Amino acid sequence: MGGDALAEPVRNLVTLLVDGSRAVLLPEIAAQFDALKRAHESVLEVRIVSARELSDAERDDLVATLGRKYGKKIEARVEVDASLIGGARVHVGDEVIHASIRDALAQMAVALAR
């Protein structure tokens, strides 16, 4: 089979979806397949939003810590958001770990308003 050829089951699925005017479902099917593959391989995708660019050592330390906490291999995507003032936010699925100065200030403001 050449590098551009699709396996027969995949080709049949794509044909079925296109013929049934359901090609719009392909991105969601791909996302669900990717999620199942990651779960099977014990890989956890996380999004790290940091107030500043992380050094390689800082990124590696954070990824190692998350790997120990969740017991899985971590695939991290790192973004910078200067509005956090300092620290970072870590998004793991639906869970958000708040460790930024902005979040701490917001929590203090709520506590002081009570």
C-alpha positions as CSV (number, residue, x, y, z in Angstrom):
1,M,0.0,0.0,0.0
2,G,1.4,3.5,-0.9
3,G,1.8,6.3,1.5
4,D,-1.3,8.1,0.2
5,A,-3.6,5.1,0.1
6,L,-6.2,4.6,2.8
7,A,-6.9,1.2,4.4
8,E,-10.1,-0.3,3.1
9,P,-12.1,0.1,6.3
10,V,-11.1,3.8,6.5
11,R,-11.9,4.3,2.8
12,N,-15.3,2.6,3.3
13,L,-16.1,4.8,6.3
14,V,-15.2,8.0,4.4
15,T,-17.2,6.9,1.4
16,L,-20.2,6.1,3.7
17,L,-20.0,9.5,5.4
18,V,-19.6,11.4,2.1
19,D,-22.4,9.5,0.3
20,G,-24.7,10.1,3.3
21,S,-23.9,13.8,3.4
22,R,-22.3,13.4,6.8
23,A,-18.7,14.4,5.9
24,V,-19.1,17.2,8.4
25,L,-18.8,14.5,11.1
26,L,-15.2,13.6,10.1
27,P,-13.5,16.1,12.4
28,E,-15.5,14.9,15.4
29,I,-14.8,11.3,14.6
30,A,-11.1,12.0,14.3
31,A,-11.2,13.9,17.7
32,Q,-13.0,10.9,19.4
33,F,-10.5,8.4,17.9
34,D,-7.6,10.5,19.1
35,A,-9.1,10.7,22.6
36,L,-9.6,6.9,22.7
37,K,-6.0,6.4,21.4
38,R,-4.6,8.7,24.1
39,A,-6.6,6.9,26.8
40,H,-5.4,3.5,25.5
41,E,-1.8,4.7,25.6
42,S,-2.2,6.4,29.0
43,V,-1.3,9.8,27.5
44,L,-2.8,12.9,29.0
45,E,-3.0,16.1,27.0
46,V,-2.6,19.3,29.1
47,R,-2.6,23.0,28.3
48,I,-0.2,25.1,30.4
49,V,-0.9,28.9,30.3
50,S,2.0,30.8,31.8
51,A,2.5,34.4,32.6
52,R,5.9,34.3,30.8
53,E,7.8,32.0,28.5
54,L,8.9,28.9,30.5
55,S,12.5,27.6,30.2
56,D,13.0,24.0,29.1
57,A,13.9,23.0,32.6
58,E,10.7,24.7,34.1
59,R,8.6,23.0,31.5
60,D,10.2,19.6,32.0
61,D,9.8,19.9,35.8
62,L,6.1,20.9,35.5
63,V,5.4,18.0,33.0
64,A,7.2,15.5,35.3
65,T,5.2,16.7,38.3
66,L,1.9,16.4,36.4
67,G,3.0,12.9,35.2
68,R,3.5,11.8,38.7
69,K,0.2,13.3,39.9
70,Y,-1.9,11.7,37.2
71,G,0.2,8.6,36.6
72,K,0.3,9.1,32.8
73,K,2.6,10.3,30.1
74,I,2.0,14.1,29.7
75,E,1.8,15.9,26.3
76,A,1.9,19.6,27.1
77,R,1.0,22.5,25.0
78,V,2.4,25.7,26.5
79,E,1.0,29.2,25.9
80,V,1.9,32.6,27.3
81,D,-0.7,35.0,28.8
82,A,0.9,38.1,30.4
83,S,-2.4,39.0,32.0
84,L,-1.8,36.3,34.6
85,I,0.8,38.6,36.1
86,G,2.8,35.6,37.4
87,G,2.6,31.9,37.7
88,A,0.5,29.6,35.5
89,R,-2.8,27.9,34.9
90,V,-2.8,24.2,34.0
91,H,-5.8,22.8,32.1
92,V,-6.2,19.0,32.4
93,G,-9.4,18.0,30.6
94,D,-12.2,19.8,32.5
95,E,-10.0,20.5,35.5
96,V,-8.1,23.8,35.9
97,I,-5.3,24.1,38.3
98,H,-5.0,27.8,39.3
99,A,-1.5,28.8,40.3
100,S,-1.3,32.4,38.9
101,I,-1.0,35.7,40.8
102,R,-4.1,36.9,39.0
103,D,-6.2,34.0,40.2
104,A,-4.8,34.4,43.8
105,L,-5.8,38.1,43.7
106,A,-9.2,37.2,42.5
107,Q,-9.7,34.7,45.3
108,M,-8.5,37.3,47.8
109,A,-10.9,39.9,46.4
110,V,-13.8,37.4,46.9
111,A,-12.8,36.6,50.4
112,L,-12.5,40.3,51.3
113,A,-15.9,41.1,49.9
114,R,-17.6,38.7,52.3
